[in-house]
């Protein structure tokens, strides 16, 4: 397949997830929640997860923003629903590597529809949009928690609403 038809197919998939997002809404019986925002462009993502042990039994999101951020979170929720926490974190790492230009990550079929976003890596200003979903996932699962540079602590209960990278 030539690059032009593949690019067109990927753009169509991104728009499909943006216009018809998977798992969008509230999850009343969630066990963890995280909110992240990109103050530069205004994109916001809130995810809610119901964990059963280490398994992501259910996941939902709400938010607003560009087609990249909203398609990414739709694709991410569809991919990680039903997975173990460790697998979700592995997928977050592979996706992050893909956003930073890794050829190996770009060809990793375990990313599913998220591979459609590989072209975003060529636009540094848009990478943050694509990564917002996985930033929220990491925070909700307790793996993205780092001390706030101003001395506070990040929390996975949604109390830190802005993260910047």
Buried (B, 14 or more C-beta within 10 A) or exposed (E): EEEEEEEEEBEEBBEBBBEEBBBBEEBEEBBBBBBBBBEEBEBBBBBBBBBEEEBBBBBBBBBEBBBBBBBBBBBBBBBBBEBEBEBBBBBBBBBBBBBEEBEEBBEBEEBEBBBBBBBBBEEEEBBBBBBBBBBBBBBBBBBBBEEEEEEEEBEBEBEBEEBEE
